[in-house]
Amino acid sequence: MGLKRREFLQQAGRVLATIGISEALWLRLGDRYLQAIAQPTARKLALLVGVDKYPDSPLRGCVTDVELQRELLIYRFGFAPSDILTLTDAQATRENIETAFVTHLTQQAKPGDAVVFHFSGCGSRVSSIESPGKMQNSLVPADDVLPPTANGSVNDILEETLLHLVRSLATENAIAILDTSYSYPGYPKNGNFRIRCRPRATVGQPSLAELTFAEGLKSRPNLRSAAAVLTAAASSQFAAEQEWNGFSAGLFTYALTQTLWWATPANSFSISFSRAAGQVEQMAGLSQQPQIRNYDLTAAPAVNFGSLILNSPSADGAVTAVEDGGKTVQLWLGGLSPGVLESAGGSVFAVDSSEGVKLLLRGRTGLSAKAQVLDGIDRTDAQLAAGELVREQIRVLPRNIGLTVALDSGLERIERVDATSAFATVPQVSAVGKEQAADFRFGRVPETIVAQTQEAPQPALYQGRYGLFSLGQILIPDTEGDGGEAVKVAVQRLTPQLKALLAAKLLRLTANEESSRLKVRAVLATLVPQARAVAQRSPVRAGGDYRLEPLSVESEKSAKFDLLSVQNGSRIQYRLYNDGDRPVYFAVFCSDSAGRLSAIGAEGKDSESWKSRAIAPGENLSVPAAGALGWAVSGAIGLAVARIIFSESPFAQTLAAIEMQQARDAVSVVLSNPLNVARAVLEDLHAASIPSVQKVGISTDDLALDVGVWATLSFVYRVV
């Protein structure tokens, strides 16, 4: 029985706010998405919409988002290309989107089928005719119009209409994904991020055609009482897109699709979603936090987790075309992390379904790449074909990886000239234009930030006060200079932190949780103020199914699936497990929000703590050692990252570099030259990989790292 109009509107109002839900309820709703796209027998339908070419607010990554979703659904979850309808740019008018939803999804979907709707583009807010003071969220189609007067109509699709469309489907295995935002903050960009919102305060009302279409939906019989929608951000936040090396994409869509390339039957959707949400927060901070919005939670059916089946292993990408008589292939690498994708050149991939076939990366454009077939198969019996999944095997990284810093658009021309010249004197650090892909931003510290740090700041303090920012325009702690300093002086002052941030970037490039097969795991536990295990990491492809005991009553009730939070002053410990059949060695690094890098030893001050110690098969140890007080969380409030690196070979060069550091306490050492240590880590992993690299038969002067001989497990947490 359909909902009464007043009840429906009341629920629609609730959809506009962030709704707190328990973990159990999230699993019921969130896993529906993964269950839907992983169904082995039911028909799978998708409508993917992306709009970049708006009349007055062009975007750059929405069509890429459509590609990201389409390739994921086809190659990872078995959607037939003919069952995926895409509408991009001029095709994505209001009428076309709503008509396509009805004809392609509503009229075809049967009970048990899987349905995915995706929209990437601008959002906005429009006033309600019934209640002019009430604003409604809306999606902006390609045929956006400027309202001529305060009471004019716009051509938007109401979010309420979309929810009616989802509720009209005959299947419960349906999900809508919206990579858009609604409240215009007053500026089209935030740092290097372009905001997906119509860049003006909307004063118009829905068009008569939109209202007529919505009324027709409401009168339909047998509307389902529940609809779930994944959104890139909360209603009051902005959703952003970013320029990477060679392409733009939505932060949320890229993170979500990337984590779903890695999904395995043992993973619930909450794992993939929380990883994606964590990736977004690392880039955008608290200004963008992915959400779920839905109607009528109590009516949502439970999901049978045992029926959640993925027919293929986790992957980094797929073969999209075979060329030159089987000698070369085209690849889609949607599962690779952005950093690895940007740095990898000459890397080797293995074809999952063809034993012994290796692909050597020869070139890349955006997420597409061309590869040479290294080890051929008997082409009289079998051929590589489009759709074959590939996984990373040898990661090749240049030895001269650098740090790029974008110059803020607010700098004067002479400041940009001086900054470019100053950054050129810092080894492996370079300045780039404001629109180019970068790691950080350099610019003036806004007066609002200065005012927060000065009781009564003088006007002169605002002049020439420079700092380093994230791409989302968040000030990196301890990078703010004094008032009146010259640009070149500021860059010189920042040089030690730039080197530390480059070291963190190098360590980040060792992350291979999705591709390593090393049977290891790590548990993050707090000792003070409360002793409990809070998180666990293990390689996706290692084949283990490890489960922690319930973390706590509080965490089970939590409505958040973003990053962990750890109180400043807490003491933590990492428990390292070797579940394989050979010894493994380890190194543990922690970096705070200011970029300071520390290494944590196993036992204490004595030099034995820093020697390369092995964990025997089936054994485990704690870092710092069991019985110790743990490692004190300290430093600036913000995001901190711990990286536990396991290897089949000792960390000889790494530990030698750590031994040269002077500032050391009972369990850790703050690295005075972190760049040397990070480079040593890469060299150690390169040395451990030499036998397997030689076996594959490639020769390179760069770093060649076999993902099978090491595993880097990362814990990202918010220090509060």
C-alpha positions in Angstrom: 0.0 0.0 0.0 1.5 3.4 -1.0 2.3 6.0 1.6 0.0 9.0 2.1 1.4 12.2 0.6 1.9 13.9 4.0 3.8 10.9 5.4 5.9 10.7 2.3 6.9 14.3 2.5 7.7 14.0 6.1 10.0 11.1 5.3 11.5 13.0 2.4 12.4 15.8 4.8 14.2 13.3 7.0 16.2 12.1 3.9 17.7 15.6 3.6 19.5 15.2 6.9 22.2 12.7 7.9 20.5 9.7 9.4 22.3 7.8 12.2 22.0 4.0 11.9 23.4 1.1 13.8 26.0 -1.2 12.3 23.5 -4.1 12.1 21.1 -1.9 10.1 23.9 -0.6 7.9 24.9 -4.1 7.1 21.3 -4.9 6.0 21.1 -1.9 3.7 24.7 -1.5 2.6 25.2 -5.2 1.8 22.2 -5.0 -0.5 24.4 -3.1 -3.0 27.1 -5.7 -3.0 24.6 -8.4 -3.0 22.7 -6.8 -5.9 25.7 -6.4 -8.2 27.1 -9.8 -7.3 24.0 -11.9 -8.0 25.1 -14.9 -10.2 21.8 -15.6 -11.9 19.5 -12.7 -11.8 19.5 -10.1 -14.5 21.5 -7.0 -13.8 20.5 -3.6 -15.0 22.2 -0.2 -14.6 21.6 3.4 -15.6 24.7 5.6 -15.3 24.4 9.3 -15.7 27.3 11.8 -15.9 27.2 15.5 -16.8 30.3 17.7 -17.2 29.1 20.2 -19.8 26.8 22.5 -17.9 26.0 25.9 -19.3 27.7 27.9 -16.6 29.3 25.4 -14.3 31.4 22.9 -16.3 32.9 19.9 -14.4 35.6 17.5 -15.6 35.2 14.2 -13.9 31.5 13.1 -14.2 31.9 11.3 -17.5 34.9 9.5 -16.1 32.8 8.4 -13.1 30.4 6.8 -15.6 33.4 4.9 -17.1 34.6 3.9 -13.6 31.2 2.4 -12.7 30.6 0.8 -16.1 33.9 -1.0 -16.2 33.5 -2.2 -12.6 30.0 -3.5 -13.3 31.0 -5.3 -16.5 34.4 -6.8 -15.7 34.1 -7.3 -11.9 30.4 -8.1 -11.4 29.3 -9.6 -14.7 26.8 -7.0 -16.0 26.1 -7.4 -19.7 27.1 -4.3 -21.6 23.7 -4.3 -23.3 22.1 -4.0 -19.9 24.0 -0.9 -18.9 22.6 2.4 -20.3 24.7 5.5 -20.1 23.6 9.1 -20.5 26.4 11.6 -20.6 26.5 15.4 -21.2 23.9 16.5 -23.8 22.1 13.2 -23.6 21.5 13.6 -19.8 18.5 16.0 -20.0 15.8 15.8 -17.3 13.3 14.1 -19.6 15.9 11.6 -20.9 17.0 10.6 -17.4 13.5 10.1 -16.1 12.3 8.3 -19.2 15.4 6.1 -19.3 14.8 5.1 -15.6 11.3 4.1 -16.4 11.9 2.2 -19.7 15.3 0.7 -18.9 15.0 0.0 -15.2 11.3 0.1 -14.0 9.8 -1.7 -17.0 12.4 -4.4 -17.2 13.4 -5.2 -13.6 11.7 -8.2 -12.1 11.8 -9.4 -8.5 15.3 -10.6 -7.6 17.0 -8.6 -10.3 19.9 -6.2 -9.5 19.5 -2.5 -10.3 22.1 0.2 -10.0 21.5 3.9 -10.7 24.4 6.3 -10.7 24.4 10.1 -11.1 27.5 12.3 -11.2 27.0 16.0 -11.7 25.9 19.2 -10.1 23.2 19.3 -7.4 21.2 22.2 -6.0 18.3 23.1 -3.9 14.9 24.4 -5.0 11.9 25.8 -3.2 8.7 23.9 -2.7 5.5 25.2 -4.3 3.5 23.9 -1.3 5.9 25.4 1.2 8.0 28.2 -0.4 10.2 28.4 2.7 11.1 24.7 2.4 14.0 23.8 0.2 14.4 20.4 -1.5 17.5 18.7 -2.8 17.7 18.3 -6.6 19.9 16.9 -9.3 20.9 19.3 -12.1 20.5 17.8 -15.6 22.4 18.9 -18.7 19.5 21.1 -19.8 19.9 23.3 -16.8 18.2 26.7 -17.1 18.7 30.0 -15.3 15.5 31.1 -13.5 14.5 34.4 -15.0 12.9 35.7 -11.8 12.8 34.7 -8.1 9.7 32.7 -8.8 10.9 31.2 -12.1 11.1 27.4 -12.6 14.2 25.3 -13.0 14.6 22.0 -14.9 16.0 20.0 -12.0 15.1 16.5 -10.9 13.9 16.4 -7.3 15.7 14.0 -5.1 12.2 13.1 -3.9 11.4 12.1 -7.5 14.4 9.8 -7.7 13.5 8.1 -4.5 10.0 7.5 -5.9 11.6 6.0 -9.0 13.7 3.6 -6.8 10.6 2.7 -4.8 8.7 1.9 -8.0 11.2 -0.9 -8.9 9.9 -4.5 -8.6 13.1 -5.6 -7.0 14.5 -5.0 -3.5 18.1 -5.4 -4.9 18.4 -1.8 -6.0 20.6 1.1 -5.0 21.1 4.7 -6.1 24.5 6.3 -5.9 24.8 10.1 -6.1 28.1 11.8 -6.5 26.8 15.4 -6.1 26.2 18.0 -3.5 23.4 20.5 -2.9 24.4 23.6 -0.9 26.6 26.0 -2.8 29.3 27.3 -0.4 29.9 30.5 -2.3 32.9 29.4 -4.4 33.2 26.8 -7.2 36.5 25.3 -6.0 38.0 24.3 -2.7 41.8 24.2 -3.1 42.4 21.8 -6.0 38.9 20.3 -5.7 36.1 21.3 -8.0 32.8 21.4 -6.1 29.9 19.5 -7.7 27.2 22.0 -7.0 25.4 24.6 -9.2 27.4 27.7 -8.5 24.6 30.0 -7.5 21.9 30.1 -4.8 18.8 28.7 -6.4 15.7 30.7 -6.0 13.5 28.8 -8.6 10.9 26.2 -8.2 10.5 22.7 -9.9 9.2 22.8 -13.4 5.6 21.9 -14.1 6.8 18.9 -16.1 8.9 17.6 -13.1 6.0 18.0 -10.7 3.6 16.3 -13.1 6.0 13.4 -13.5 6.5 13.1 -9.7 2.7 13.1 -9.1 2.3 10.3 -11.6 4.9 8.2 -9.6 3.2 8.9 -6.3 -0.1 7.5 -7.6 1.4 4.2 -8.7 0.3 1.1 -6.7 2.6 -1.2 -4.9 5.4 1.3 -4.2 8.0 -0.3 -2.0 8.3 1.3 1.4 12.1 1.5 1.4 14.8 3.0 -0.8 18.5 3.3 -0.1 20.8 5.9 -1.6 24.5 6.2 -1.2 25.7 9.8 -1.4 29.1 11.4 -1.7 28.6 13.7 1.2 26.0 14.9 3.8 23.4 17.4 2.6 25.2 20.4 4.1 28.7 19.3 2.8 30.2 19.5 -0.7 31.1 16.7 -3.0 34.3 17.2 -5.0 36.2 16.0 -8.0 39.9 16.1 -8.4 42.5 16.2 -11.2 44.7 13.2 -11.1 47.6 12.5 -13.6 45.7 12.3 -16.9 42.1 12.3 -15.7 39.5 13.8 -13.4 37.1 11.9 -11.3 34.8 12.3 -8.3 36.6 11.6 -5.0 33.7 9.3 -3.8 33.1 7.4 -7.1 36.8 6.7 -7.6 37.3 5.5 -4.0 34.2 3.4 -4.0 34.8 1.7 -7.3 38.4 1.1 -6.5 37.6 -0.6 -3.2 35.0 -2.7 -4.9 37.6 -4.0 -7.4 39.2 -5.5 -4.4 36.1 -6.9 -2.7 36.1 -10.6 -1.9 33.3 -13.0 -0.8 34.6 -12.6 2.7 34.1 -8.8 2.7 30.8 -7.2 3.6 29.9 -4.1 1.8 30.5 -2.1 5.0 34.2 -2.9 4.7 34.4 -1.6 1.1 32.3 1.4 2.0 34.2 2.4 5.1 37.5 2.0 3.2 36.1 4.3 0.5 34.9 6.8 3.1 38.3 6.8 4.7 40.0 7.5 1.4 37.7 10.4 0.8 38.3 11.8 4.3 42.1 11.5 3.8 41.8 13.7 0.8 39.0 16.1 1.7 39.0 16.1 5.5 35.7 16.6 7.3 34.2 18.7 4.5 33.1 15.5 2.6 31.9 12.4 4.4 30.0 9.8 2.3 26.6 8.9 3.7 23.6 6.6 3.3 20.2 8.1 3.1 17.1 6.0 3.0 13.4 5.8 3.7 11.7 3.7 6.2 14.6 1.8 7.8 12.3 -0.5 9.7 10.8 -1.9 6.5 14.2 -2.8 5.0 14.5 -6.6 4.6 17.3 -8.5 6.1 20.0 -9.8 3.7 21.1 -13.4 3.7 24.9 -12.9 3.9 25.5 -16.6 3.0 24.1 -15.9 -0.5 26.6 -13.0 -1.1 28.7 -14.6 -3.9 31.4 -13.0 -6.0 32.2 -15.2 -9.0 35.7 -13.7 -9.6 38.7 -12.9 -7.4 39.6 -9.4 -6.4 41.5 -7.7 -9.2 43.3 -4.5 -10.2 41.8 -4.3 -13.6 40.8 -6.1 -16.8 41.7 -6.7 -20.4 39.4 -4.6 -22.5 40.9 -5.5 -26.0 43.4 -7.8 -27.5 45.5 -6.4 -30.4 48.4 -7.3 -32.8 47.5 -10.9 -33.0 47.6 -11.4 -29.3 50.9 -9.6 -28.8 49.5 -6.5 -27.0 46.4 -5.8 -25.0 44.4 -2.8 -23.7 43.9 -2.6 -20.0 41.5 -0.8 -17.7 43.2 -0.3 -14.3 40.4 1.0 -12.1 41.5 -1.1 -9.1 45.0 0.5 -8.8 45.4 3.3 -6.2 46.0 6.8 -7.7 49.6 7.0 -6.4 50.6 3.6 -7.8 48.8 4.3 -11.1 50.6 7.6 -11.5 54.1 6.3 -10.6 53.9 2.8 -12.2 55.8 2.5 -15.5 56.9 -0.8 -16.9 55.0 -2.7 -14.2 54.0 -6.3 -14.7 50.5 -7.8 -14.4 49.4 -11.4 -14.2 46.3 -12.7 -16.0 44.2 -14.5 -13.4 42.7 -17.1 -15.7 45.8 -17.9 -17.8 48.6 -19.4 -15.8 52.0 -18.0 -16.6 50.8 -15.1 -18.8 52.4 -11.8 -17.9 51.6 -8.3 -19.2 54.3 -5.6 -19.3 52.9 -2.1 -19.0 54.0 0.0 -22.0 52.0 3.2 -21.7 49.0 4.8 -20.0 46.4 7.4 -20.7 44.3 8.1 -17.6 42.9 4.7 -16.4 43.5 3.0 -19.7 46.9 1.4 -20.5 48.6 -0.6 -23.2 50.6 -3.7 -22.3 52.8 -6.2 -24.1 52.2 -9.9 -23.6 55.5 -11.3 -22.1 54.8 -15.0 -21.7 52.7 -16.3 -24.5 50.3 -19.2 -24.2 49.7 -21.8 -26.9 47.6 -19.7 -29.2 46.3 -22.7 -31.1 44.5 -23.8 -27.9 43.6 -20.5 -26.2 43.8 -16.7 -26.7 43.6 -13.9 -24.3 40.2 -12.2 -24.5 38.5 -9.1 -23.4 37.1 -9.5 -19.9 40.2 -11.3 -18.4 40.9 -10.0 -15.0 44.5 -8.9 -14.2 46.3 -8.3 -10.9 49.5 -6.5 -10.2 52.6 -8.7 -9.9 55.7 -6.5 -10.2 55.4 -2.9 -9.2 58.0 -0.8 -11.0 58.7 2.7 -9.5 61.2 5.3 -10.6 63.9 6.1 -8.1 63.5 9.8 -8.5 59.9 10.2 -7.4 59.3 13.7 -6.3 56.7 15.9 -4.5 54.6 18.4 -6.5 53.2 21.6 -4.9 50.5 23.6 -6.5 50.7 27.4 -6.1 47.5 28.9 -4.8 45.6 31.1 -7.2 45.5 33.9 -4.5 49.2 34.5 -4.9 50.4 37.5 -6.8 52.4 37.0 -10.0 55.7 37.9 -8.4 54.9 35.6 -5.5 54.4 32.7 -7.9 57.6 33.5 -9.7 59.5 33.6 -6.4 57.9 30.4 -5.2 58.6 28.5 -8.4 62.3 29.6 -8.2 62.5 28.6 -4.5 60.9 25.2 -4.9 63.3 24.5 -7.8 66.2 24.6 -5.3 64.7 21.8 -3.1 65.7 18.4 -4.5 62.8 16.3 -5.9 60.2 19.1 -5.1 58.6 21.1 -7.8 55.9 23.8 -8.1 53.1 23.3 -10.6 50.1 25.4 -11.8 46.9 25.6 -9.8 45.0 23.3 -12.2 47.6 20.6 -12.4 47.7 17.4 -10.4 49.7 17.9 -7.2 50.4 16.5 -3.7 50.0 19.7 -1.7 49.3 23.5 -2.1 51.4 26.5 -1.1 49.8 29.8 -0.4 48.9 32.5 2.1 47.3 31.5 5.4 43.7 32.9 5.5 43.1 35.6 8.0 40.5 33.4 9.7 43.1 30.9 10.6 45.5 33.5 11.8 42.8 35.0 14.0 42.3 31.6 15.6 46.0 31.3 16.5 46.6 34.9 17.6 44.8 36.6 20.6 45.1 40.1 19.0 47.0 39.8 15.7 48.3 42.9 14.1 47.4 43.7 10.5 51.1 43.3 9.5 50.9 39.6 10.6 48.5 38.9 7.8 50.9 40.0 5.1 53.3 37.4 3.7 52.1 34.7 6.1 52.6 31.5 4.1 51.9 27.9 4.8 51.4 24.5 3.2 47.9 23.1 2.6 46.3 19.8 1.6 44.6 19.7 -1.8 41.4 20.4 0.1 42.8 23.6 1.5 43.4 22.3 5.0 46.5 23.9 6.7 49.2 21.3 7.4 50.0 21.7 11.1 53.3 23.5 12.0 53.8 24.9 8.4 52.4 28.4 9.2 55.1 31.1 9.2 55.5 34.4 10.8 54.1 37.6 9.3 56.2 39.5 6.8 58.5 36.7 5.6 59.5 36.5 2.0 58.3 33.6 -0.2 61.8 32.2 -0.6 62.3 32.3 3.1 59.0 30.4 3.6 60.0 27.7 1.2 63.4 27.3 2.9 61.6 27.1 6.2 59.3 24.4 4.9 62.1 22.3 3.3 62.4 19.8 6.3 58.7 19.2 6.2 58.6 18.8 2.5 61.2 16.1 2.8 59.2 14.4 5.5 56.0 14.6 3.3 57.9 13.1 0.4 59.1 10.3 2.6 55.5 9.6 3.6 54.6 9.6 -0.1 57.3 7.0 -0.8 56.0 4.8 2.0 52.5 5.2 0.8 53.6 3.7 -2.6 54.4 0.5 -0.8 50.8 -0.1 0.1 49.7 -3.4 -1.4 47.0 -4.7 0.9 44.8 -5.4 -2.2 47.5 -7.3 -4.2 49.9 -9.0 -1.7 49.4 -12.7 -1.0 51.5 -12.7 2.1 49.6 -14.5 4.9 50.1 -11.8 7.6 47.8 -9.5 9.6 48.0 -6.7 12.0 45.7 -5.6 14.8 45.6 -2.1 16.3 44.8 -2.1 20.0 44.6 0.7 22.6 46.1 0.0 26.0 45.2 3.4 27.6 42.6 4.7 28.4 40.9 1.4 27.5 42.5 -1.9 26.6 40.8 -3.2 23.5 41.4 -4.2 19.9 39.9 -1.6 17.6 40.9 -2.5 14.0 42.5 -5.3 11.9 44.1 -5.4 8.5 45.2 -8.3 6.3 45.9 -8.7 2.6 42.8 -9.1 0.6 44.2 -12.0 -1.5 45.9 -13.9 1.3 43.0 -16.2 1.7 42.5 -15.8 5.5 39.2 -15.2 7.1 40.1 -13.6 10.4 37.5 -12.0 12.7 37.9 -9.9 15.8 35.8 -10.3 18.8 33.1 -7.6 19.0 35.0 -4.3 19.6 32.6 -2.8 22.1 29.0 -2.0 22.7 29.7 1.6 21.7 31.2 0.7 18.4 28.3 -1.6 17.5 26.0 1.3 18.1 28.1 3.8 16.1 26.4 5.4 13.1 29.8 6.2 11.5 31.8 4.1 9.1 34.6 6.5 8.4 38.0 6.7 10.0 38.9 5.4 13.4 39.3 8.0 16.1 42.0 7.8 18.8 42.3 10.2 21.7 45.5 12.3 21.9 47.5 10.9 24.7 46.3 7.3 24.2 48.8 4.5 24.2 48.5 2.0 21.4 50.1 -1.2 20.4 50.2 -3.2 17.1 49.9 -7.0 17.2 51.6 -8.6 14.2 50.7 -12.2 13.1 52.5 -14.5 10.7 49.9 -17.0 9.4 52.2 -18.3 6.6 54.7 -21.1 6.4 57.9 -19.0 6.4 59.4 -16.4 8.6 58.6 -12.7 8.0 60.4 -9.5 9.0 58.7 -6.2 9.8 59.1 -2.5 10.1 56.6 -0.1 11.7 56.2 3.6 10.9 53.8 6.2 12.1 53.3 9.7 10.7 51.2 12.5 12.2 49.2 15.2 10.6 52.2 17.5 10.4 54.1 14.9 8.4 56.6 13.9 11.2 57.6 10.3 10.7 58.5 7.9 13.6 59.7 4.3 13.6 58.5 2.1 16.4 60.8 -0.6 17.8 59.7 -4.0 19.2 61.2 -3.8 22.7 63.1 -0.9 24.0 66.1 1.5 23.9 68.7 -1.2 23.3 70.1 -1.7 19.8 68.6 -5.1 19.7 65.1 -3.5 19.4 66.0 -2.1 16.0 67.7 -5.2 14.5 65.8 -7.1 11.9 63.7 -9.5 13.9 61.7 -12.3 12.3 58.3 -13.6 13.2 58.2 -17.4 12.9 55.4 -19.2 11.1 52.3 -19.3 13.3 53.8 -16.9 15.8 52.9 -13.3 16.7 54.5 -10.4 18.6 53.5 -7.0 19.8 55.0 -3.6 18.8 55.9 -2.2 21.3 56.5 -5.4 23.2 53.8 -7.1 25.3 53.9 -5.8 28.8 55.2 -2.4 27.7 53.1 0.7 28.2 52.6 1.0 24.4 53.3 3.9 22.1 52.0 7.3 23.1 49.8 9.0 20.5 50.9 12.7 20.4 51.3 15.6 18.1 48.9 17.8 16.2 45.2 17.0 16.1 44.3 15.5 12.7 44.9 12.4 10.6 47.7 10.0 11.5 48.8 6.9 9.5 50.6 3.8 10.7 52.2 1.5 8.2 53.2 -2.0 9.1 55.5 -3.4 6.4 56.1 -7.2 6.4 58.7 -8.8 4.2 60.2 -12.2 3.5 63.7 -10.6 3.7 65.4 -8.6 6.5 65.2 -4.8 6.4 68.9 -4.4 6.4 69.2 -0.9 4.7 66.2 0.4 6.5 67.4 -0.5 10.0 70.9 0.9 9.2 69.3 4.2 8.3 67.2 4.2 11.5 70.3 3.5 13.6 71.8 6.7 12.3 68.9 8.7 13.9 69.6 10.4 17.2 66.3 11.3 18.8 65.0 8.1 20.4 62.8 7.2 23.3 62.0 3.9 24.9 60.1 2.5 22.0 60.3 4.9 19.0 62.6 7.2 17.1 61.4 10.5 15.4 63.3 10.3 12.1 65.5 13.4 11.6 66.1 12.3 8.0 62.9 10.4 7.1 63.6 10.6 3.3 66.8 8.4 3.7 64.8 5.8 5.7 61.9 5.7 3.2 64.3 5.3 0.3 66.0 2.5 2.2 62.6 0.7 2.6 62.1 0.7 -1.1 65.7 -0.5 -1.7 65.1 -3.4 0.8 61.9 -4.4 -1.0 63.7 -4.2 -4.3 66.5 -6.4 -3.1 63.9 -9.0 -1.8 62.2 -9.0 -5.2 65.3 -9.6 -7.4 64.8 -13.4 -7.7 61.2 -13.2 -8.8 61.9 -10.2 -11.1 64.6 -12.1 -12.8 62.3 -15.1 -13.2 59.7 -12.9 -15.0 62.5 -11.8 -17.3 62.3 -8.0 -17.2 65.3 -5.7 -16.8 65.0 -2.2 -15.4 67.1 0.4 -13.7 64.1 1.5 -11.7 62.8 -0.1 -8.5 61.1 -3.4 -9.3 59.0 -4.7 -6.4 57.3 -8.1 -6.4 54.0 -7.6 -4.5 54.2 -11.3 -3.4 57.3 -10.8 -1.1 55.9 -8.0 1.1 52.7 -6.6 2.5 52.1 -3.1 3.7 49.1 -2.8 6.0 47.9 0.7 6.9 45.9 2.1 9.7 44.5 5.6 9.2 43.0 7.2 12.3 41.9 10.6 13.4 43.7 11.9 16.5 41.1 13.8 18.6 
